[in-house]
Amino acid sequence: MKRSFTILTVLYAALLFTASCTKDNALVTTPVDEAVTPYDVPITYNFANADFFKASQRVKMGAELNSYLGTANNAVITSAKANDYFDNKNNLFTTDASLNTSGVTLAEKTADAAYFRGHFATQATNSLSNTVTAADGTAGIIVVGTTKRLVGPTGLESNQAAAKGMMGALFFKEAVTLLTNIPNDDNKTVTNGTTLAQRHWDEAFGNLGVPVNYDPAVTYVNTDPLRPLLWGGYLAERGKEILAGKTIFDAFLKGRAALGGHDKVVVAAQAKIIIDKWEQLNAAAALEYSTIPTRSVNVNNLATQFHALSEGFGFIHSLQFRATTSKLSAADYATLKSIFATNFYTLINEPGFTKLVQAQTILKTTYVL
């Protein structure tokens, strides 16, 4: 009898141990998915407790830094002051004085900040030659009619390289990173009215640079304090034909609403729409700026040709920060980089614009433009 009791006791203990392990493992490895709850998609980005203040402040900072770099056409600028804008030092912002005390900087979120500081230094050096006529190998000014452009020895406008490059290295890069990581974010724990996933979605939206009531059919005037800036402006300037404004804004609205309803499938779909269309917008801008110099009406107009190539240079740099799911291959991207790194005087004097046509073909084919 004693032997039977011992065997039964051991067997019972083993069963309890096994059941306990199975239960613990289930809690760890098989979390219960949240049920989708009904949700409505609004027509404006006025979600309760949505906060994209920091991203919006950086957009304004970027616009004002770009303006300062552009004054080098007519005035001598310094890299020290450009860096102060970049680092938010010495209270330089005037379009919105609250930027100075916002506690955010451009530099803290910009990939390879040293690259942009280099362009600041080059633009400052070039500004010392803003009374000299530019030539191949010589920095200076190109004047055609009422248009005046400050270029470096190869024809590159460093302010455009910095402005458009930063649109990718900061704002596009941040949005892609945030949206790509949304599936890994906590969308259950609510802090101050929102979950981590919702806060990251809001931050991604702020990098687009549009008002909460953005309307792609509206022509915003420069005096409107709530007008779209940076990428927001390019939704209309280079994105109309691909419906970039409506597509991206609507996806931001639907995805944010879906987060509230815990609809993971819709959230993932909208994130992909935003990332893909934003990249296509970038490519559409690069295509236009590689095409402008080759149009017969612009041939021999160096001010127009070099300005377009300089913007294209920046947008090609921006494509470096595309998602890993991008349609643009590493080999084709390397080719685009190489083309725009070519001396601009060489590019515009090539018979048939061989290199620029090659760039156009890559962009058209890859992005169906």
MOGICOR-V556206 format. One record per helix or strand of 2 or more residues. SS is the DSSP state (@ for helix, = for strand). FROM is the first residue (numbers start at 1). LEN is the number of residues. If there is no record, write none. Layout:
BEGIN
ss = [SS & SS]
from = [FROM & FROM]
len = [LEN & LEN]
END
This chain:
BEGIN
ss = [@ & @ & @ & @ & @ & @ & = & = & @ & @ & @ & @ & @ & @ & @ & @ & @ & @]
from = [2 & 53 & 79 & 97 & 107 & 113 & 140 & 147 & 158 & 196 & 231 & 244 & 264 & 296 & 302 & 330 & 344 & 351]
len = [28 & 21 & 9 & 5 & 3 & 15 & 5 & 5 & 27 & 11 & 7 & 17 & 31 & 3 & 20 & 11 & 6 & 17]
END
